[in-house]
Structure formats: C-alpha cells, structure tokens
Amino acid sequence: MNEENVGAVTLYYKGQEVKVVWREDGKTKLGRGQIVNDDEQFIYLKGEKGSLVVNRKEIVVIKGSKSNEK
C-alpha cells in the first residue's frame, strides 16, 4: 500500500493503537486496533480479533494513544 493511497485519518494515526466508537442498529460499538486505511466512506481497522470496516457517518469518536517508542 502506497502512502499516496491512504487517507488523512490513516496518516494522522500512523503507528498508533486507536479506539473507534460507532453506532450500529441503535447500539454503541467499540473497536480497538490500528487504522490501516481510510477513504471517503469507510475506515479500515485491524486488531487482535481481525479486521473491521466502519462507515465514517456512523463514527462517534476516534481516540489514539501514542506509543512511547521512538
């Protein structure tokens, strides 16, 4: 994957573990992992339990935590 093909959200949270909160069927859901890509409609998250695709319109918040590694 080229850096040309990744979105602004992916570049902003590059190398960070994030938590993504979104609404689905009237319920609040939480996903944890790294954002591997994003486009105009979706954010792609990869975590310990697998991959997840979340619609941008349903996202409530994205919170990143920078690692202490340099």
All heavy atoms as a GROMACS GRO file, in nm:
protein
  558
    1MET      N    1   0.084  -0.118   0.000
    1MET     CA    2   0.000   0.000   0.000
    1MET      C    3   0.089   0.124   0.000
    1MET      O    4   0.173   0.141   0.086
    1MET     CB    5  -0.088  -0.004   0.125
    1MET     CG    6  -0.182   0.110   0.136
    1MET     SD    7  -0.287   0.108   0.284
    1MET     CE    8  -0.302  -0.060   0.326
    2ASN      N    9   0.072   0.211  -0.098
    2ASN     CA   10   0.149   0.335  -0.108
    2ASN      C   11   0.092   0.440  -0.015
    2ASN      O   12  -0.027   0.438   0.016
    2ASN     CB   13   0.143   0.390  -0.251
    2ASN     CG   14   0.203   0.296  -0.351
    2ASN    OD1   15   0.269   0.199  -0.315
    2ASN    ND2   16   0.180   0.324  -0.478
    3GLU      N   17   0.177   0.534   0.026
    3GLU     CA   18   0.126   0.644   0.108
    3GLU      C   19   0.033   0.732   0.028
    3GLU      O   20  -0.048   0.804   0.082
    3GLU     CB   21   0.241   0.724   0.168
    3GLU     CG   22   0.308   0.651   0.282
    3GLU     CD   23   0.369   0.746   0.383
    3GLU    OE1   24   0.337   0.865   0.382
    3GLU    OE2   25   0.447   0.698   0.463
    4GLU      N   26   0.041   0.726  -0.107
    4GLU     CA   27  -0.049   0.803  -0.192
    4GLU      C   28  -0.192   0.754  -0.179
    4GLU      O   29  -0.286   0.829  -0.196
    4GLU     CB   30  -0.006   0.790  -0.338
    4GLU     CG   31   0.133   0.838  -0.366
    4GLU     CD   32   0.180   0.799  -0.504
    4GLU    OE1   33   0.105   0.730  -0.576
    4GLU    OE2   34   0.292   0.836  -0.539
    5ASN      N   35  -0.209   0.625  -0.149
    5ASN     CA   36  -0.342   0.564  -0.146
    5ASN      C   37  -0.409   0.568  -0.009
    5ASN      O   38  -0.521   0.524   0.003
    5ASN     CB   39  -0.334   0.419  -0.193
    5ASN     CG   40  -0.290   0.409  -0.337
    5ASN    OD1   41  -0.306   0.502  -0.414
    5ASN    ND2   42  -0.231   0.298  -0.372
    6VAL      N   43  -0.342   0.615   0.093
    6VAL     CA   44  -0.401   0.618   0.226
    6VAL      C   45  -0.459   0.756   0.252
    6VAL      O   46  -0.415   0.856   0.198
    6VAL     CB   47  -0.300   0.580   0.337
    6VAL    CG1   48  -0.251   0.439   0.318
    6VAL    CG2   49  -0.185   0.676   0.343
    7GLY      N   50  -0.560   0.759   0.339
    7GLY     CA   51  -0.629   0.884   0.368
    7GLY      C   52  -0.565   0.961   0.483
    7GLY      O   53  -0.469   0.918   0.546
    8ALA      N   54  -0.622   1.077   0.510
    8ALA     CA   55  -0.570   1.167   0.612
    8ALA      C   56  -0.579   1.107   0.752
    8ALA      O   57  -0.488   1.125   0.834
    8ALA     CB   58  -0.644   1.299   0.608
    9VAL      N   59  -0.685   1.034   0.780
    9VAL     CA   60  -0.701   0.973   0.913
    9VAL      C   61  -0.592   0.868   0.936
    9VAL      O   62  -0.533   0.860   1.043
    9VAL     CB   63  -0.842   0.910   0.929
    9VAL    CG1   64  -0.855   0.837   1.060
    9VAL    CG2   65  -0.948   1.017   0.918
   10THR      N   66  -0.563   0.790   0.833
   10THR     CA   67  -0.458   0.688   0.843
   10THR      C   68  -0.324   0.752   0.871
   10THR      O   69  -0.248   0.704   0.957
   10THR     CB   70  -0.451   0.606   0.712
   10THR    OG1   71  -0.579   0.554   0.684
   10THR    CG2   72  -0.352   0.493   0.725
   11LEU      N   73  -0.292   0.859   0.803
   11LEU     CA   74  -0.164   0.927   0.824
   11LEU      C   75  -0.156   0.990   0.962
   11LEU      O   76  -0.052   0.988   1.027
   11LEU     CB   77  -0.141   1.031   0.715
   11LEU     CG   78  -0.120   0.977   0.575
   11LEU    CD1   79  -0.109   1.091   0.475
   11LEU    CD2   80   0.002   0.888   0.568
   12TYR      N   81  -0.267   1.047   1.009
   12TYR     CA   82  -0.269   1.113   1.140
   12TYR      C   83  -0.244   1.013   1.253
   12TYR      O   84  -0.172   1.042   1.347
   12TYR     CB   85  -0.403   1.184   1.160
   12TYR     CG   86  -0.411   1.263   1.288
   12TYR    CD1   87  -0.355   1.390   1.295
   12TYR    CD2   88  -0.473   1.211   1.400
   12TYR    CE1   89  -0.361   1.464   1.412
   12TYR    CE2   90  -0.479   1.283   1.518
   12TYR     CZ   91  -0.423   1.409   1.523
   12TYR     OH   92  -0.430   1.481   1.640
   13TYR      N   93  -0.304   0.895   1.244
   13TYR     CA   94  -0.292   0.793   1.349
   13TYR      C   95  -0.190   0.685   1.314
   13TYR      O   96  -0.194   0.576   1.370
   13TYR     CB   97  -0.428   0.728   1.375
   13TYR     CG   98  -0.526   0.820   1.444
   13TYR    CD1   99  -0.634   0.872   1.376
   13TYR    CD2  100  -0.510   0.855   1.577
   13TYR    CE1  101  -0.724   0.956   1.438
   13TYR    CE2  102  -0.598   0.939   1.640
   13TYR     CZ  103  -0.705   0.989   1.570
   13TYR     OH  104  -0.793   1.073   1.633
   14LYS      N  105  -0.098   0.712   1.223
   14LYS     CA  106   0.001   0.614   1.178
   14LYS      C  107   0.083   0.561   1.296
   14LYS      O  108   0.139   0.637   1.374
   14LYS     CB  109   0.095   0.678   1.076
   14LYS     CG  110   0.192   0.582   1.015
   14LYS     CD  111   0.273   0.650   0.908
   14LYS     CE  112   0.367   0.551   0.842
   14LYS     NZ  113   0.445   0.617   0.737
   15GLY      N  114   0.086   0.428   1.311
   15GLY     CA  115   0.165   0.364   1.415
   15GLY      C  116   0.102   0.369   1.553
   15GLY      O  117   0.166   0.331   1.651
   16GLN      N  118  -0.022   0.414   1.565
   16GLN     CA  119  -0.088   0.426   1.695
   16GLN      C  120  -0.197   0.321   1.711
   16GLN      O  121  -0.263   0.283   1.615
   16GLN     CB  122  -0.154   0.563   1.709
   16GLN     CG  123  -0.060   0.678   1.711
   16GLN     CD  124  -0.136   0.808   1.732
   16GLN    OE1  125  -0.232   0.812   1.809
   16GLN    NE2  126  -0.095   0.913   1.666
   17GLU      N  127  -0.215   0.277   1.833
   17GLU     CA  128  -0.331   0.196   1.868
   17GLU      C  129  -0.446   0.293   1.890
   17GLU      O  130  -0.430   0.394   1.959
   17GLU     CB  131  -0.305   0.115   1.995
   17GLU     CG  132  -0.208   0.001   1.977
   17GLU     CD  133  -0.263  -0.109   1.888
   17GLU    OE1  134  -0.382  -0.145   1.903
   17GLU    OE2  135  -0.188  -0.158   1.803
   18VAL      N  136  -0.560   0.265   1.830
   18VAL     CA  137  -0.675   0.354   1.844
   18VAL      C  138  -0.797   0.278   1.894
   18VAL      O  139  -0.803   0.156   1.886
   18VAL     CB  140  -0.711   0.422   1.708
   18VAL    CG1  141  -0.598   0.510   1.660
   18VAL    CG2  142  -0.749   0.320   1.604
   19LYS      N  143  -0.891   0.355   1.946
   19LYS     CA  144  -1.023   0.304   1.981
   19LYS      C  145  -1.121   0.381   1.894
   19LYS      O  146  -1.116   0.504   1.887
   19LYS     CB  147  -1.055   0.328   2.128
   19LYS     CG  148  -0.968   0.250   2.223
   19LYS     CD  149  -1.005   0.280   2.366
   19LYS     CE  150  -0.913   0.206   2.461
   19LYS     NZ  151  -0.941   0.241   2.601
   20VAL      N  152  -1.210   0.309   1.827
   20VAL     CA  153  -1.311   0.369   1.742
   20VAL      C  154  -1.448   0.334   1.800
   20VAL      O  155  -1.478   0.216   1.821
   20VAL     CB  156  -1.300   0.318   1.597
   20VAL    CG1  157  -1.409   0.381   1.511
   20VAL    CG2  158  -1.163   0.347   1.539
   21VAL      N  159  -1.529   0.435   1.827
   21VAL     CA  160  -1.664   0.415   1.878
   21VAL      C  161  -1.761   0.455   1.767
   21VAL      O  162  -1.747   0.562   1.708
   21VAL     CB  163  -1.690   0.500   2.004
   21VAL    CG1  164  -1.832   0.483   2.054
   21VAL    CG2  165  -1.590   0.465   2.114
   22TRP      N  166  -1.858   0.367   1.738
   22TRP     CA  167  -1.957   0.396   1.635
   22TRP      C  168  -2.093   0.340   1.676
   22TRP      O  169  -2.105   0.264   1.769
   22TRP     CB  170  -1.912   0.339   1.500
   22TRP     CG  171  -1.924   0.192   1.486
   22TRP    CD1  172  -2.026   0.123   1.429
   22TRP    CD2  173  -1.830   0.093   1.528
   22TRP    NE1  174  -2.002  -0.011   1.433
   22TRP    CE2  175  -1.881  -0.033   1.494
   22TRP    CE3  176  -1.707   0.097   1.592
   22TRP    CZ2  177  -1.815  -0.152   1.521
   22TRP    CZ3  178  -1.641  -0.021   1.620
   22TRP    CH2  179  -1.695  -0.143   1.584
   23ARG      N  180  -2.196   0.384   1.603
   23ARG     CA  181  -2.332   0.338   1.628
   23ARG      C  182  -2.372   0.240   1.519
   23ARG      O  183  -2.346   0.262   1.402
   23ARG     CB  184  -2.430   0.455   1.626
   23ARG     CG  185  -2.413   0.545   1.745
   23ARG     CD  186  -2.549   0.606   1.777
   23ARG     NE  187  -2.548   0.661   1.910
   23ARG     CZ  188  -2.590   0.594   2.018
   23ARG    NH1  189  -2.637   0.473   2.008
   23ARG    NH2  190  -2.588   0.651   2.135
   24GLU      N  191  -2.434   0.131   1.563
   24GLU     CA  192  -2.484   0.030   1.470
   24GLU      C  193  -2.613  -0.028   1.526
   24GLU      O  194  -2.615  -0.077   1.638
   24GLU     CB  195  -2.379  -0.080   1.454
   24GLU     CG  196  -2.414  -0.185   1.353
   24GLU     CD  197  -2.304  -0.287   1.336
   24GLU    OE1  198  -2.190  -0.247   1.308
   24GLU    OE2  199  -2.334  -0.406   1.355
   25ASP      N  200  -2.720  -0.022   1.450
   25ASP     CA  201  -2.850  -0.073   1.491
   25ASP      C  202  -2.894  -0.017   1.626
   25ASP      O  203  -2.948  -0.088   1.710
   25ASP     CB  204  -2.849  -0.226   1.496
   25ASP     CG  205  -2.818  -0.288   1.361
   25ASP    OD1  206  -2.859  -0.229   1.260
   25ASP    OD2  207  -2.754  -0.394   1.358
   26GLY      N  208  -2.869   0.111   1.650
   26GLY     CA  209  -2.910   0.176   1.774
   26GLY      C  210  -2.822   0.145   1.894
   26GLY      O  211  -2.852   0.188   2.004
   27LYS      N  212  -2.714   0.070   1.874
   27LYS     CA  213  -2.623   0.036   1.983
   27LYS      C  214  -2.487   0.100   1.958
   27LYS      O  215  -2.448   0.122   1.843
   27LYS     CB  216  -2.605  -0.115   1.994
   27LYS     CG  217  -2.732  -0.188   2.029
   27LYS     CD  218  -2.706  -0.336   2.040
   27LYS     CE  219  -2.835  -0.410   2.073
   27LYS     NZ  220  -2.815  -0.552   2.082
   28THR      N  221  -2.415   0.128   2.066
   28THR     CA  222  -2.279   0.181   2.056
   28THR      C  223  -2.181   0.065   2.056
   28THR      O  224  -2.190  -0.024   2.140
   28THR     CB  225  -2.249   0.275   2.174
   28THR    OG1  226  -2.348   0.378   2.177
   28THR    CG2  227  -2.112   0.336   2.161
   29LYS      N  228  -2.088   0.065   1.961
   29LYS     CA  229  -1.989  -0.041   1.948
   29LYS      C  230  -1.850   0.019   1.961
   29LYS      O  231  -1.829   0.136   1.934
   29LYS     CB  232  -2.002  -0.110   1.812
   29LYS     CG  233  -2.141  -0.160   1.782
   29LYS     CD  234  -2.149  -0.306   1.796
   29LYS     CE  235  -2.288  -0.356   1.761
   29LYS     NZ  236  -2.291  -0.485   1.707
   30LEU      N  237  -1.753  -0.065   1.999
   30LEU     CA  238  -1.615  -0.022   2.019
   30LEU      C  239  -1.521  -0.117   1.946
   30LEU      O  240  -1.534  -0.239   1.959
   30LEU     CB  241  -1.580  -0.020   2.168
   30LEU     CG  242  -1.435   0.007   2.206
   30LEU    CD1  243  -1.398   0.151   2.174
   30LEU    CD2  244  -1.414  -0.022   2.353
   31GLY      N  245  -1.427  -0.060   1.872
   31GLY     CA  246  -1.324  -0.140   1.806
   31GLY      C  247  -1.187  -0.089   1.846
   31GLY      O  248  -1.169   0.032   1.862
   32ARG      N  249  -1.093  -0.179   1.863
   32ARG     CA  250  -0.956  -0.142   1.901
   32ARG      C  251  -0.858  -0.198   1.800
   32ARG      O  252  -0.875  -0.310   1.751
   32ARG     CB  253  -0.921  -0.199   2.038
   32ARG     CG  254  -1.001  -0.142   2.151
   32ARG     CD  255  -0.952  -0.200   2.283
   32ARG     NE  256  -1.033  -0.153   2.392
   32ARG     CZ  257  -1.127  -0.224   2.452
   32ARG    NH1  258  -1.150  -0.347   2.414
   32ARG    NH2  259  -1.197  -0.174   2.550
   33GLY      N  260  -0.753  -0.124   1.770
   33GLY     CA  261  -0.651  -0.171   1.678
   33GLY      C  262  -0.582  -0.055   1.609
   33GLY      O  263  -0.579   0.056   1.661
   34GLN      N  264  -0.527  -0.082   1.491
   34GLN     CA  265  -0.460   0.020   1.413
   34GLN      C  266  -0.541   0.048   1.286
   34GLN      O  267  -0.593  -0.044   1.224
   34GLN     CB  268  -0.320  -0.023   1.373
   34GLN     CG  269  -0.223  -0.022   1.487
   34GLN     CD  270  -0.080  -0.040   1.439
   34GLN    OE1  271  -0.055  -0.084   1.328
   34GLN    NE2  272   0.014  -0.006   1.524
   35ILE      N  273  -0.548   0.174   1.249
   35ILE     CA  274  -0.616   0.211   1.126
   35ILE      C  275  -0.519   0.182   1.012
   35ILE      O  276  -0.408   0.236   1.010
   35ILE     CB  277  -0.658   0.359   1.127
   35ILE    CG1  278  -0.761   0.382   1.238
   35ILE    CG2  279  -0.713   0.400   0.991
   35ILE    CD1  280  -0.802   0.526   1.256
   36VAL      N  281  -0.559   0.095   0.921
   36VAL     CA  282  -0.471   0.057   0.811
   36VAL      C  283  -0.501   0.136   0.684
   36VAL      O  284  -0.414   0.149   0.598
   36VAL     CB  285  -0.477  -0.095   0.781
   36VAL    CG1  286  -0.417  -0.172   0.896
   36VAL    CG2  287  -0.617  -0.141   0.753
   37ASN      N  288  -0.622   0.190   0.672
   37ASN     CA  289  -0.657   0.271   0.555
   37ASN      C  290  -0.789   0.341   0.581
   37ASN      O  291  -0.863   0.304   0.672
   37ASN     CB  292  -0.669   0.182   0.430
   37ASN     CG  293  -0.658   0.263   0.302
   37ASN    OD1  294  -0.640   0.383   0.304
   37ASN    ND2  295  -0.670   0.195   0.190
   38ASP      N  296  -0.816   0.443   0.501
   38ASP     CA  297  -0.947   0.509   0.505
   38ASP      C  298  -0.973   0.572   0.370
   38ASP      O  299  -0.881   0.597   0.293
   38ASP     CB  300  -0.954   0.612   0.617
   38ASP     CG  301  -0.863   0.731   0.596
   38ASP    OD1  302  -0.740   0.714   0.603
   38ASP    OD2  303  -0.914   0.841   0.573
   39ASP      N  304  -1.100   0.589   0.338
   39ASP     CA  305  -1.139   0.656   0.216
   39ASP      C  306  -1.257   0.747   0.247
   39ASP      O  307  -1.282   0.777   0.363
   39ASP     CB  308  -1.170   0.555   0.104
   39ASP     CG  309  -1.276   0.453   0.141
   39ASP    OD1  310  -1.367   0.487   0.221
   39ASP    OD2  311  -1.272   0.340   0.090
   40GLU      N  312  -1.328   0.791   0.145
   40GLU     CA  313  -1.437   0.887   0.166
   40GLU      C  314  -1.552   0.830   0.248
   40GLU      O  315  -1.621   0.904   0.317
   40GLU     CB  316  -1.490   0.935   0.032
   40GLU     CG  317  -1.391   1.020  -0.043
   40GLU     CD  318  -1.445   1.064  -0.178
   40GLU    OE1  319  -1.562   1.037  -0.208
   40GLU    OE2  320  -1.367   1.124  -0.253
   41GLN      N  321  -1.573   0.697   0.243
   41GLN     CA  322  -1.688   0.637   0.312
   41GLN      C  323  -1.652   0.553   0.433
   41GLN      O  324  -1.731   0.544   0.526
   41GLN     CB  325  -1.766   0.549   0.214
   41GLN     CG  326  -1.840   0.627   0.110
   41GLN     CD  327  -1.926   0.536   0.026
   41GLN    OE1  328  -1.884   0.426  -0.007
   41GLN    NE2  329  -2.044   0.582  -0.008
   42PHE      N  330  -1.535   0.489   0.434
   42PHE     CA  331  -1.504   0.391   0.537
   42PHE      C  332  -1.367   0.412   0.601
   42PHE      O  333  -1.278   0.471   0.540
   42PHE     CB  334  -1.507   0.249   0.478
   42PHE     CG  335  -1.638   0.213   0.417
   42PHE    CD1  336  -1.655   0.212   0.279
   42PHE    CD2  337  -1.746   0.180   0.496
   42PHE    CE1  338  -1.776   0.178   0.222
   42PHE    CE2  339  -1.868   0.147   0.440
   42PHE     CZ  340  -1.883   0.146   0.303
   43ILE      N  341  -1.354   0.359   0.723
   43ILE     CA  342  -1.225   0.350   0.792
   43ILE      C  343  -1.200   0.202   0.817
   43ILE      O  344  -1.288   0.130   0.864
   43ILE     CB  345  -1.226   0.431   0.923
   43ILE    CG1  346  -1.235   0.579   0.888
   43ILE    CG2  347  -1.103   0.400   1.006
   43ILE    CD1  348  -1.229   0.672   1.005
   44TYR      N  349  -1.080   0.157   0.783
   44TYR     CA  350  -1.043   0.016   0.793
   44TYR      C  351  -0.952  -0.002   0.913
   44TYR      O  352  -0.846   0.059   0.921
   44TYR     CB  353  -0.973  -0.029   0.664
   44TYR     CG  354  -1.056  -0.004   0.542
   44TYR    CD1  355  -1.050   0.118   0.474
   44TYR    CD2  356  -1.144  -0.100   0.494
   44TYR    CE1  357  -1.128   0.143   0.362
   44TYR    CE2  358  -1.221  -0.077   0.382
   44TYR     CZ  359  -1.213   0.045   0.317
   44TYR     OH  360  -1.291   0.068   0.207
   45LEU      N  361  -0.994  -0.088   1.007
   45LEU     CA  362  -0.924  -0.109   1.133
   45LEU      C  363  -0.880  -0.254   1.143
   45LEU      O  364  -0.955  -0.344   1.107
   45LEU     CB  365  -1.021  -0.076   1.247
   45LEU     CG  366  -0.970  -0.075   1.389
   45LEU    CD1  367  -0.877   0.044   1.411
   45LEU    CD2  368  -1.086  -0.067   1.486
   46LYS      N  369  -0.757  -0.276   1.188
   46LYS     CA  370  -0.707  -0.412   1.208
   46LYS      C  371  -0.665  -0.426   1.353
   46LYS      O  372  -0.583  -0.349   1.403
   46LYS     CB  373  -0.589  -0.440   1.116
   46LYS     CG  374  -0.538  -0.581   1.131
   46LYS     CD  375  -0.443  -0.617   1.022
   46LYS     CE  376  -0.393  -0.756   1.051
   46LYS     NZ  377  -0.411  -0.847   0.944
   47GLY      N  378  -0.723  -0.528   1.421
   47GLY     CA  379  -0.694  -0.551   1.561
   47GLY      C  380  -0.663  -0.696   1.588
   47GLY      O  381  -0.648  -0.776   1.496
   48GLU      N  382  -0.656  -0.732   1.715
   48GLU     CA  383  -0.623  -0.868   1.756
   48GLU      C  384  -0.728  -0.969   1.709
   48GLU      O  385  -0.697  -1.083   1.678
   48GLU     CB  386  -0.612  -0.876   1.908
   48GLU     CG  387  -0.491  -0.808   1.965
   48GLU     CD  388  -0.484  -0.820   2.115
   48GLU    OE1  389  -0.556  -0.903   2.174
   48GLU    OE2  390  -0.406  -0.746   2.175
   49LYS      N  391  -0.854  -0.928   1.705
   49LYS     CA  392  -0.962  -1.020   1.670
   49LYS      C  393  -0.993  -1.023   1.522
   49LYS      O  394  -1.082  -1.096   1.480
   49LYS     CB  395  -1.088  -0.984   1.749
   49LYS     CG  396  -1.073  -1.004   1.898
   49LYS     CD  397  -1.202  -0.976   1.969
   49LYS     CE  398  -1.190  -1.002   2.117
   49LYS     NZ  399  -1.316  -0.979   2.186
   50GLY      N  400  -0.924  -0.944   1.442
   50GLY     CA  401  -0.948  -0.943   1.299
   50GLY      C  402  -0.959  -0.803   1.243
   50GLY      O  403  -0.920  -0.706   1.307
   51SER      N  404  -1.016  -0.794   1.124
   51SER     CA  405  -1.030  -0.667   1.054
   51SER      C  406  -1.173  -0.615   1.065
   51SER      O  407  -1.267  -0.693   1.077
   51SER     CB  408  -0.992  -0.683   0.908
   51SER     OG  409  -0.858  -0.722   0.895
   52LEU      N  410  -1.186  -0.484   1.055
   52LEU     CA  411  -1.316  -0.420   1.072
   52LEU      C  412  -1.326  -0.304   0.974
   52LEU      O  413  -1.229  -0.231   0.955
   52LEU     CB  414  -1.328  -0.369   1.216
   52LEU     CG  415  -1.453  -0.295   1.257
   52LEU    CD1  416  -1.571  -0.390   1.258
   52LEU    CD2  417  -1.434  -0.236   1.395
   53VAL      N  418  -1.441  -0.288   0.914
   53VAL     CA  419  -1.468  -0.175   0.826
   53VAL      C  420  -1.584  -0.097   0.888
   53VAL      O  421  -1.690  -0.152   0.913
   53VAL     CB  422  -1.505  -0.221   0.684
   53VAL    CG1  423  -1.534  -0.102   0.595
   53VAL    CG2  424  -1.396  -0.308   0.625
   54VAL      N  425  -1.562   0.033   0.913
   54VAL     CA  426  -1.663   0.116   0.978
   54VAL      C  427  -1.700   0.232   0.886
   54VAL      O  428  -1.612   0.300   0.832
   54VAL     CB  429  -1.611   0.172   1.113
   54VAL    CG1  430  -1.716   0.255   1.182
   54VAL    CG2  431  -1.564   0.060   1.203
   55ASN      N  432  -1.829   0.256   0.871
   55ASN     CA  433  -1.878   0.367   0.792
   55ASN      C  434  -1.846   0.497   0.865
   55ASN      O  435  -1.876   0.512   0.983
   55ASN     CB  436  -2.029   0.352   0.772
   55ASN     CG  437  -2.085   0.451   0.673
   55ASN    OD1  438  -2.037   0.563   0.661
   55ASN    ND2  439  -2.187   0.408   0.602
   56ARG      N  440  -1.787   0.593   0.795
   56ARG     CA  441  -1.750   0.721   0.857
   56ARG      C  442  -1.870   0.794   0.918
   56ARG      O  443  -1.857   0.861   1.019
   56ARG     CB  444  -1.688   0.814   0.753
   56ARG     CG  445  -1.546   0.785   0.720
   56ARG     CD  446  -1.500   0.888   0.617
   56ARG     NE  447  -1.361   0.874   0.586
   56ARG     CZ  448  -1.263   0.944   0.643
   56ARG    NH1  449  -1.293   1.032   0.734
   56ARG    NH2  450  -1.139   0.925   0.609
   57LYS      N  451  -1.987   0.782   0.855
   57LYS     CA  452  -2.106   0.853   0.902
   57LYS      C  453  -2.152   0.802   1.038
   57LYS      O  454  -2.220   0.873   1.110
   57LYS     CB  455  -2.219   0.839   0.801
   57LYS     CG  456  -2.192   0.908   0.671
   57LYS     CD  457  -2.305   0.888   0.573
   57LYS     CE  458  -2.274   0.954   0.440
   57LYS     NZ  459  -2.378   0.929   0.342
   58GLU      N  460  -2.116   0.679   1.074
   58GLU     CA  461  -2.160   0.619   1.199
   58GLU      C  462  -2.061   0.638   1.314
   58GLU      O  463  -2.090   0.604   1.428
   58GLU     CB  464  -2.185   0.469   1.178
   58GLU     CG  465  -2.285   0.436   1.068
   58GLU     CD  466  -2.423   0.494   1.094
   58GLU    OE1  467  -2.465   0.500   1.210
   58GLU    OE2  468  -2.488   0.536   0.996
   59ILE      N  469  -1.942   0.690   1.285
   59ILE     CA  470  -1.838   0.704   1.387
   59ILE      C  471  -1.873   0.817   1.483
   59ILE      O  472  -1.909   0.927   1.443
   59ILE     CB  473  -1.700   0.728   1.323
   59ILE    CG1  474  -1.657   0.602   1.248
   59ILE    CG2  475  -1.596   0.766   1.428
   59ILE    CD1  476  -1.527   0.615   1.174
   60VAL      N  477  -1.861   0.787   1.613
   60VAL     CA  478  -1.885   0.886   1.718
   60VAL      C  479  -1.753   0.953   1.755
   60VAL      O  480  -1.744   1.075   1.763
   60VAL     CB  481  -1.948   0.819   1.843
   60VAL    CG1  482  -1.965   0.920   1.955
   60VAL    CG2  483  -2.081   0.754   1.807
   61VAL      N  484  -1.648   0.871   1.778
   61VAL     CA  485  -1.519   0.927   1.818
   61VAL      C  486  -1.406   0.828   1.782
   61VAL      O  487  -1.428   0.706   1.777
   61VAL     CB  488  -1.517   0.958   1.970
   61VAL    CG1  489  -1.525   0.833   2.052
   61VAL    CG2  490  -1.396   1.039   2.010
   62ILE      N  491  -1.288   0.884   1.756
   62ILE     CA  492  -1.166   0.804   1.739
   62ILE      C  493  -1.065   0.858   1.838
   62ILE      O  494  -1.039   0.979   1.842
   62ILE     CB  495  -1.107   0.816   1.597
   62ILE    CG1  496  -1.207   0.768   1.493
   62ILE    CG2  497  -0.977   0.740   1.587
   62ILE    CD1  498  -1.163   0.790   1.350
   63LYS      N  499  -1.011   0.770   1.922
   63LYS     CA  500  -0.912   0.813   2.020
   63LYS      C  501  -0.784   0.733   1.999
   63LYS      O  502  -0.787   0.610   1.998
   63LYS     CB  503  -0.964   0.792   2.161
   63LYS     CG  504  -0.867   0.840   2.266
   63LYS     CD  505  -0.923   0.831   2.404
   63LYS     CE  506  -0.819   0.884   2.501
   63LYS     NZ  507  -0.865   0.879   2.637
   64GLY      N  508  -0.675   0.802   1.982
   64GLY     CA  509  -0.546   0.735   1.961
   64GLY      C  510  -0.459   0.745   2.085
   64GLY      O  511  -0.472   0.836   2.165
   65SER      N  512  -0.371   0.647   2.098
   65SER     CA  513  -0.275   0.650   2.208
   65SER      C  514  -0.137   0.625   2.150
   65SER      O  515  -0.110   0.520   2.096
   65SER     CB  516  -0.309   0.544   2.314
   65SER     OG  517  -0.307   0.416   2.255
   66LYS      N  518  -0.053   0.726   2.158
   66LYS     CA  519   0.082   0.714   2.102
   66LYS      C  520   0.165   0.622   2.188
   66LYS      O  521   0.160   0.625   2.310
   66LYS     CB  522   0.148   0.851   2.095
   66LYS     CG  523   0.085   0.942   1.995
   66LYS     CD  524   0.173   1.059   1.968
   66LYS     CE  525   0.107   1.144   1.864
   66LYS     NZ  526   0.197   1.196   1.767
   67SER      N  527   0.243   0.539   2.121
   67SER     CA  528   0.334   0.451   2.195
   67SER      C  529   0.456   0.533   2.235
   67SER      O  530   0.489   0.634   2.175
   67SER     CB  531   0.375   0.332   2.109
   67SER     OG  532   0.443   0.378   1.995
   68ASN      N  533   0.528   0.486   2.337
   68ASN     CA  534   0.646   0.556   2.385
   68ASN      C  535   0.771   0.523   2.306
   68ASN      O  536   0.879   0.568   2.340
   68ASN     CB  537   0.669   0.525   2.533
   68ASN     CG  538   0.557   0.583   2.619
   68ASN    OD1  539   0.495   0.681   2.582
   68ASN    ND2  540   0.533   0.523   2.732
   69GLU      N  541   0.758   0.441   2.204
   69GLU     CA  542   0.872   0.403   2.122
   69GLU      C  543   0.913   0.519   2.032
   69GLU      O  544   0.832   0.594   1.985
   69GLU     CB  545   0.837   0.282   2.036
   69GLU     CG  546   0.802   0.161   2.118
   69GLU     CD  547   0.756   0.046   2.027
   69GLU    OE1  548   0.779   0.054   1.906
   69GLU    OE2  549   0.698  -0.048   2.079
   70LYS      N  550   1.045   0.530   2.006
   70LYS     CA  551   1.094   0.636   1.917
   70LYS      C  552   1.167   0.576   1.802
   70LYS      O  553   1.221   0.474   1.804
   70LYS     CB  554   1.187   0.730   1.993
   70LYS     CG  555   1.111   0.812   2.093
   70LYS     CD  556   1.202   0.911   2.159
   70LYS     CE  557   1.124   0.996   2.258
   70LYS     NZ  558   1.204   1.092   2.324
   0.00000   0.00000   0.00000
